Amino acid sequence: MKKLRFLSVAAVAVILAISCAGAKPLAQSQSAEPSAPLTVTIFHMNDHHSNLEPLKVDMIIDGLKTKTLIGGYPELVNELKMRKANAKNPIVLHAGDALSGTLYFTLFEGKADAEMMNITGIDYFTLGNHEFDTGNEGLKKFLDHLKVPVISSNVNPEKGSILHGLWEPYAIMEIEGQKIGIIGLETVRKTVESASPGKDIQFTDEIKTSQKYADKLTKMGINKIILLSHGGVEINSEIAKKVSGIDIIITGDTHHLFGNEQMAAAGLPVYSPYPTKFTSPAGEPVYLVECWEYAKALGELVVEFDENGLVTKATGESHILLHDTWFERRDKDGKKYNPKGKELTQLLASLKEMSFISFAKPDKEAEALLEKYKNEKQRLGGQIVGSISGAVMAGGSQNRIPYKDNPQGSVASRFVAETMLSEMQNAGSGNIDFAIQNAGGVRENINPGSKTFNDAYTFLPFGNTLFMVEVSGEETKQILEDAMDFALGGTGSTGSFPYGAALRYEANQNKDKNGKRLVKVEVQNRETKKWEPIKDSKMYKLAVNSYIAGGKDGYVTLGKITESRGGVDTFLPDAETFIKFLKANPDFKSYEDSNVVFHFEP
């Protein structure tokens, strides 16, 4: 992996000492020296999650709900190249989570993403939590293919780790004779608790580490500092307010679209203005941006620094990469149609009036590369394995936790748990009592219709395997409490919310006076198929995915049990059990409930 762009502290000191002969070396000074004003253009992206093809996105155009086609990695590459050619002092940054989310990751283990990134012209990439989804070994495979320099200041592999020495905490770029420091930063809790980093990786606090390296760069005479962070909007807002010395924060992780009122009026999920301004403890301006997700947009931030390195102006936009070749609407009877003629002409004219819309065209080199991987993916994954009839089984991030408009929550997660249970009850001794699935492991709704290999790996992209472990009824209750607490407590991930097969429960949104949410837990007897209250002292056989078996996503009690008591990893991918279930039930009727009764607070 290329590291030539990194400059060590010692090297910087030597360079500055030579260029400032007779003066005090800046590397030893306590504050940055005045310099000339400087303008840079920061292009940024984040959380593309192995999404290399365009995606369908709903917008409001001319007052009508319109399904559009947005993004695509070759389109992002082309947009970047065009804008970069006319930009003042361009810097290209990726704020993490390149991996995990589609069959391109499952089948090619990061190679497709790395090769795409290699031809993008990215200057620096910081690690996201999903870079650790397949452990140190999976990340190493990705980095072996990646030629983009990686920076991360708070992820520290031990000397014996296979990841040791593969990234630096920060980088220094020189533009118009001036140095710009770029610090990499990872989200800590989510990575530790919701990914699979090895035990030989040490993580440090985001705020303290940011201040440490901001101070270090400032003492080296650098007065323009960018934080390239996968910490998300919340933690980076805190950094902006609590850390001195940082000027610009480019973040990822939270998948937020920073934009304007025109974007919001077009039905796009605008979270905050682009950019959003904060004030540091030193009273200096700090600007924060994030650019959505899945290669749907390219951020462009133009930053003007004065002679003291203070930002005097920061402007820009998230450029939405929209295809002008396909649109879909519904008529008054609800029937889908593709606008044509005058309607299409008006639609396109309205889009041209939106400053944030960039009509997407693919980069030829990236398009050819994608075509190679697409053909291989289709060859492997296009076979139909079965079909589902009935209602849509809700899944994805918006349905993880039951809510007013969807009191069942993620029925799709219950379905996945059922496929796991079916596999385990039909294999070996078959003495599995129930299964638990975390909602975050199911990435989309499961719609009725024919299902293919591709579908299975789209629904379950993480490559988890089935894991068997013995637990008591009392431990099962605590496992459910842990998962709900992580999902509902405000500091964890909603993806931990639990759904069961042959296990159902009733719970309250808020804890009672004893700190519990559960009201009732029942299991389905393997022999009689009747539901009965779970017994605290009885031991049960539980099937879960290998991810939560390791205590990830807030499943703390489960992790302790598997560590102390052990279990059996079948090494059977969860997506494979999905396929086998549909092959055994080729005309499956969808579930209508999630096995969860959830009481909302008024």
Sequence and secondary structure as in RCSB ss.txt:
>XXXX:A:sequence
MKKLRFLSVAAVAVILAISCAGAKPLAQSQSAEPSAPLTVTIFHMNDHHSNLEPLKVDMIIDGLKTKTLIGGYPE
LVNELKMRKANAKNPIVLHAGDALSGTLYFTLFEGKADAEMMNITGIDYFTLGNHEFDTGNEGLKKFLDHLKVPV
ISSNVNPEKGSILHGLWEPYAIMEIEGQKIGIIGLETVRKTVESASPGKDIQFTDEIKTSQKYADKLTKMGINKI
ILLSHGGVEINSEIAKKVSGIDIIITGDTHHLFGNEQMAAAGLPVYSPYPTKFTSPAGEPVYLVECWEYAKALGE
LVVEFDENGLVTKATGESHILLHDTWFERRDKDGKKYNPKGKELTQLLASLKEMSFISFAKPDKEAEALLEKYKN
EKQRLGGQIVGSISGAVMAGGSQNRIPYKDNPQGSVASRFVAETMLSEMQNAGSGNIDFAIQNAGGVRENINPGS
KTFNDAYTFLPFGNTLFMVEVSGEETKQILEDAMDFALGGTGSTGSFPYGAALRYEANQNKDKNGKRLVKVEVQN
RETKKWEPIKDSKMYKLAVNSYIAGGKDGYVTLGKITESRGGVDTFLPDAETFIKFLKANPDFKSYEDSNVVFHF
EP
>XXXX:A:secstr
   TT   HHHHHHHHHHHTTTS  GGG SS      EEEEEEEE   TT  S EEEEEEETTEEEEEEE  HHH
HHHHHHHHHHTSSSEEEEE S  S SSHHHHHHTTHHHHHHHHTTT SEEE  GGGGTTHHHHHHHHHHH  S E
E SSEEE TTSTTTTS BSEEEEEETTEEEEEEEE  HHHHHHHS   TTEEE  HHHHHHHHHHHHHHTT   E
EEEE SHHHHHHHHHHH SS  EEEE SS  EEE HHHHHTT  EEEESSEEEE TTS EEEEE B STT EEEE
EEEEE TTS EEEEEEEEEEEEEEEEEEEE TTS EE   HHHHHHHHHHHHT TTEEE    HHHHHHHHHHHH
HHHHHH  EEEEEESS B  SGGGSS BTTBTT  HHHHHHHHHHHHHHHTSTT    EEEEEGGG  S B SEE
EEHHHHHHHSTT  EEEEEEEEHHHHHHHHHHHHHHHHSSSS GGG EEEESEEEEEESS  TTS  EEEEEEE 
TTT  EEE  TT EEEEEEEHHHHTT TT HHHHHHHHHH  EEEEEEHHHHHHHHHHHSTEEE  S  SEEEE 
  
